[in-house]
Amino acid sequence: MKNIYLCCVLLVCGLMSFFSTANLIPEDKIPEDKSLTPVVEQAYIRATIPGTSISSSYMEIENQSDNTISLLSVTSDISPRIEIHQHIMADGMMRMRKLDSIEIEAQGRVKLQPSGLHLMIFDVEIPLNSKEQVELTLHFSNNVTVTMEIPVYSPAQEKSAQKTMSRMHKHHH
């Protein structure tokens, strides 16, 4: 009986100390509003073609906040220069144009895909091979950065991923 009583006293004391310290978390350690952080999905980088130092990256970015934000830049250890680009039709020719940013409406979603918005990765310092992971950091106008590890896809893996994404979107709309 004494053991049960002692266990109960220790349990109550432990819970009291836990709850009393839970209120003492400094304000700067309280997690920020997660809705301010854009959600990045289906991100990947194309494997580099032997002899080249250029690649591209694709993804979907969802803005769950109530304010429009912009993707301002992207950085990575694999390249000193990553640019935001868009394919456009001009004079009957498909051309690539550099953009300063990509605007993502409040509660909106933007898709970076081949023949559309995408990231161009220049001066890739080491060959990017399928089955590797690469770290990218996306910098947004609301002072939020998203750093992630994304896979490198071969052309066959990329086609498979695009088919899967296409099927997923048909079911969501």
LOBAVO-476460 format. One record per residue (C-alpha): residue number from 1; z, x, y. Coordinates in nm, 2 decimals. Each point is the difference from the previous one (the first is absolute). Last residue first. Layout:
<pos: NUM	pz: Z	px: X	py: Y>
...
// end
This chain:
<pos: 173	pz: -5.93	px: -1.01	py: 1.86>
<pos: 172	pz: 0.24	px: 0.19	py: -0.22>
<pos: 171	pz: -0.21	px: -0.03	py: -0.32>
<pos: 170	pz: -0.32	px: 0.14	py: 0.16>
<pos: 169	pz: 0.21	px: 0.28	py: 0.15>
<pos: 168	pz: 0.13	px: 0.12	py: -0.33>
<pos: 167	pz: -0.35	px: 0.00	py: -0.15>
<pos: 166	pz: -0.13	px: 0.22	py: 0.28>
<pos: 165	pz: 0.30	px: 0.24	py: -0.03>
<pos: 164	pz: -0.06	px: 0.04	py: -0.37>
<pos: 163	pz: -0.37	px: 0.06	py: 0.05>
<pos: 162	pz: 0.08	px: 0.26	py: 0.28>
<pos: 161	pz: 0.25	px: 0.18	py: -0.23>
<pos: 160	pz: -0.26	px: 0.02	py: -0.28>
<pos: 159	pz: -0.26	px: 0.14	py: 0.24>
<pos: 158	pz: 0.25	px: 0.26	py: 0.13>
<pos: 157	pz: 0.10	px: 0.11	py: -0.35>
<pos: 156	pz: -0.37	px: 0.06	py: -0.08>
<pos: 155	pz: -0.06	px: 0.20	py: 0.33>
<pos: 154	pz: 0.32	px: 0.21	py: -0.07>
<pos: 153	pz: 0.32	px: -0.12	py: 0.16>
<pos: 152	pz: 0.27	px: 0.21	py: 0.17>
<pos: 151	pz: 0.33	px: -0.19	py: -0.01>
<pos: 150	pz: 0.23	px: -0.07	py: 0.30>
<pos: 149	pz: 0.34	px: 0.14	py: 0.09>
<pos: 148	pz: 0.13	px: -0.17	py: 0.31>
<pos: 147	pz: 0.13	px: 0.06	py: 0.35>
<pos: 146	pz: 0.01	px: -0.30	py: 0.23>
<pos: 145	pz: 0.08	px: 0.07	py: 0.36>
<pos: 144	pz: 0.14	px: -0.26	py: 0.25>
<pos: 143	pz: -0.01	px: 0.06	py: 0.37>
<pos: 142	pz: -0.14	px: -0.35	py: 0.07>
<pos: 141	pz: -0.34	px: 0.15	py: 0.05>
<pos: 140	pz: -0.03	px: 0.12	py: -0.36>
<pos: 139	pz: -0.02	px: 0.34	py: -0.16>
<pos: 138	pz: -0.12	px: 0.01	py: -0.37>
<pos: 137	pz: 0.12	px: 0.30	py: -0.20>
<pos: 136	pz: -0.20	px: 0.10	py: -0.31>
<pos: 135	pz: 0.13	px: 0.18	py: -0.31>
<pos: 134	pz: -0.25	px: 0.07	py: -0.28>
<pos: 133	pz: 0.03	px: -0.07	py: -0.37>
<pos: 132	pz: -0.22	px: 0.15	py: -0.26>
<pos: 131	pz: -0.16	px: -0.20	py: -0.29>
<pos: 130	pz: -0.35	px: 0.06	py: 0.14>
<pos: 129	pz: -0.06	px: 0.34	py: 0.17>
<pos: 128	pz: 0.02	px: 0.09	py: 0.37>
<pos: 127	pz: -0.13	px: 0.35	py: 0.06>
<pos: 126	pz: 0.22	px: 0.21	py: 0.23>
<pos: 125	pz: -0.01	px: 0.03	py: 0.38>
<pos: 124	pz: -0.16	px: -0.33	py: 0.09>
<pos: 123	pz: -0.18	px: 0.08	py: 0.32>
<pos: 122	pz: -0.06	px: -0.37	py: 0.09>
<pos: 121	pz: 0.16	px: -0.32	py: -0.13>
<pos: 120	pz: -0.18	px: -0.31	py: 0.12>
<pos: 119	pz: 0.22	px: -0.31	py: -0.01>
<pos: 118	pz: -0.16	px: -0.34	py: -0.05>
<pos: 117	pz: -0.13	px: -0.32	py: 0.18>
<pos: 116	pz: -0.31	px: -0.13	py: -0.17>
<pos: 115	pz: -0.27	px: 0.13	py: -0.23>
<pos: 114	pz: 0.27	px: 0.11	py: -0.26>
<pos: 113	pz: 0.33	px: -0.18	py: 0.07>
<pos: 112	pz: 0.29	px: -0.01	py: 0.25>
<pos: 111	pz: 0.14	px: -0.35	py: -0.01>
<pos: 110	pz: 0.20	px: -0.14	py: 0.29>
<pos: 109	pz: 0.27	px: -0.26	py: -0.04>
<pos: 108	pz: 0.17	px: -0.23	py: 0.25>
<pos: 107	pz: 0.35	px: -0.14	py: 0.07>
<pos: 106	pz: -0.04	px: 0.13	py: 0.36>
<pos: 105	pz: -0.35	px: 0.14	py: 0.03>
<pos: 104	pz: -0.09	px: 0.35	py: -0.12>
<pos: 103	pz: -0.19	px: 0.21	py: 0.25>
<pos: 102	pz: -0.17	px: 0.31	py: -0.14>
<pos: 101	pz: 0.01	px: 0.31	py: 0.22>
<pos: 100	pz: -0.21	px: 0.26	py: 0.19>
<pos: 99	pz: -0.31	px: -0.09	py: -0.20>
<pos: 98	pz: -0.27	px: 0.24	py: -0.12>
<pos: 97	pz: -0.34	px: -0.16	py: -0.07>
<pos: 96	pz: -0.20	px: 0.02	py: -0.32>
<pos: 95	pz: -0.35	px: -0.12	py: -0.01>
<pos: 94	pz: -0.20	px: -0.24	py: -0.23>
<pos: 93	pz: -0.35	px: -0.02	py: 0.14>
<pos: 92	pz: -0.20	px: -0.31	py: 0.12>
<pos: 91	pz: 0.04	px: 0.10	py: 0.36>
<pos: 90	pz: 0.38	px: 0.01	py: -0.04>
<pos: 89	pz: 0.19	px: -0.14	py: -0.30>
<pos: 88	pz: 0.36	px: 0.12	py: 0.02>
<pos: 87	pz: 0.22	px: 0.20	py: -0.24>
<pos: 86	pz: 0.35	px: 0.06	py: 0.15>
<pos: 85	pz: 0.20	px: 0.31	py: 0.02>
<pos: 84	pz: 0.37	px: 0.10	py: 0.05>
<pos: 83	pz: 0.02	px: 0.38	py: 0.00>
<pos: 82	pz: 0.20	px: 0.25	py: -0.21>
<pos: 81	pz: -0.01	px: 0.36	py: 0.13>
<pos: 80	pz: 0.23	px: 0.29	py: -0.11>
<pos: 79	pz: -0.04	px: -0.09	py: -0.37>
<pos: 78	pz: 0.19	px: 0.01	py: -0.32>
<pos: 77	pz: 0.34	px: 0.01	py: 0.17>
<pos: 76	pz: -0.05	px: -0.35	py: 0.12>
<pos: 75	pz: -0.02	px: -0.20	py: 0.33>
<pos: 74	pz: -0.13	px: -0.34	py: 0.09>
<pos: 73	pz: -0.04	px: -0.14	py: 0.35>
<pos: 72	pz: 0.04	px: -0.30	py: 0.23>
<pos: 71	pz: 0.03	px: -0.29	py: -0.24>
<pos: 70	pz: 0.05	px: -0.28	py: 0.25>
<pos: 69	pz: 0.26	px: -0.28	py: 0.03>
<pos: 68	pz: -0.02	px: -0.37	py: 0.09>
<pos: 67	pz: 0.34	px: -0.16	py: 0.02>
<pos: 66	pz: 0.18	px: -0.25	py: -0.22>
<pos: 65	pz: 0.05	px: 0.26	py: -0.28>
<pos: 64	pz: -0.14	px: -0.02	py: -0.35>
<pos: 63	pz: -0.29	px: 0.23	py: 0.08>
<pos: 62	pz: -0.19	px: 0.06	py: -0.33>
<pos: 61	pz: -0.21	px: 0.31	py: -0.06>
<pos: 60	pz: -0.26	px: 0.01	py: -0.28>
<pos: 59	pz: -0.12	px: 0.34	py: -0.12>
<pos: 58	pz: -0.29	px: 0.24	py: 0.00>
<pos: 57	pz: -0.03	px: 0.38	py: 0.04>
<pos: 56	pz: -0.29	px: 0.24	py: 0.05>
<pos: 55	pz: -0.09	px: 0.35	py: -0.10>
<pos: 54	pz: -0.16	px: 0.31	py: 0.16>
<pos: 53	pz: 0.02	px: 0.36	py: -0.10>
<pos: 52	pz: -0.31	px: 0.02	py: -0.22>
<pos: 51	pz: -0.10	px: 0.25	py: -0.27>
<pos: 50	pz: 0.11	px: -0.22	py: -0.29>
<pos: 49	pz: 0.02	px: -0.36	py: 0.11>
<pos: 48	pz: 0.34	px: -0.09	py: 0.12>
<pos: 47	pz: 0.20	px: -0.27	py: -0.18>
<pos: 46	pz: 0.02	px: -0.32	py: 0.21>
<pos: 45	pz: 0.34	px: -0.09	py: 0.13>
<pos: 44	pz: 0.20	px: -0.31	py: -0.09>
<pos: 43	pz: 0.21	px: -0.28	py: 0.15>
<pos: 42	pz: 0.02	px: -0.33	py: -0.18>
<pos: 41	pz: 0.28	px: -0.12	py: 0.23>
<pos: 40	pz: 0.16	px: 0.10	py: 0.33>
<pos: 39	pz: 0.27	px: -0.22	py: 0.14>
<pos: 38	pz: 0.07	px: 0.04	py: 0.38>
<pos: 37	pz: 0.36	px: 0.08	py: 0.09>
<pos: 36	pz: 0.12	px: -0.23	py: 0.28>
<pos: 35	pz: 0.09	px: -0.27	py: -0.26>
<pos: 34	pz: 0.26	px: 0.24	py: -0.15>
<pos: 33	pz: 0.23	px: -0.04	py: 0.31>
<pos: 32	pz: 0.19	px: 0.33	py: 0.01>
<pos: 31	pz: 0.26	px: 0.09	py: -0.26>
<pos: 30	pz: 0.35	px: 0.04	py: 0.14>
<pos: 29	pz: 0.08	px: 0.37	py: 0.04>
<pos: 28	pz: -0.03	px: 0.01	py: 0.38>
<pos: 27	pz: 0.26	px: -0.28	py: 0.01>
<pos: 26	pz: 0.27	px: 0.21	py: -0.17>
<pos: 25	pz: 0.12	px: -0.16	py: -0.33>
<pos: 24	pz: 0.36	px: -0.10	py: 0.06>
<pos: 23	pz: -0.03	px: -0.36	py: -0.12>
<pos: 22	pz: -0.07	px: 0.12	py: -0.36>
<pos: 21	pz: 0.32	px: 0.21	py: 0.03>
<pos: 20	pz: 0.22	px: -0.31	py: -0.01>
<pos: 19	pz: -0.20	px: -0.16	py: -0.27>
<pos: 18	pz: 0.03	px: 0.30	py: -0.23>
<pos: 17	pz: 0.37	px: 0.06	py: 0.07>
<pos: 16	pz: 0.08	px: -0.36	py: -0.08>
<pos: 15	pz: -0.21	px: 0.01	py: -0.32>
<pos: 14	pz: 0.18	px: 0.31	py: -0.12>
<pos: 13	pz: 0.34	px: -0.14	py: 0.09>
<pos: 12	pz: -0.08	px: -0.32	py: -0.19>
<pos: 11	pz: -0.12	px: 0.19	py: -0.30>
<pos: 10	pz: 0.30	px: 0.23	py: 0.00>
<pos: 9	pz: 0.24	px: -0.29	py: 0.02>
<pos: 8	pz: -0.19	px: -0.18	py: -0.28>
<pos: 7	pz: 0.00	px: 0.31	py: -0.23>
<pos: 6	pz: 0.38	px: 0.05	py: 0.06>
<pos: 5	pz: 0.07	px: -0.37	py: -0.09>
<pos: 4	pz: -0.21	px: 0.03	py: -0.31>
<pos: 3	pz: 0.17	px: 0.32	py: -0.10>
<pos: 2	pz: 0.35	px: -0.14	py: 0.06>
<pos: 1	pz: -0.08	px: -0.29	py: -0.23>
// end
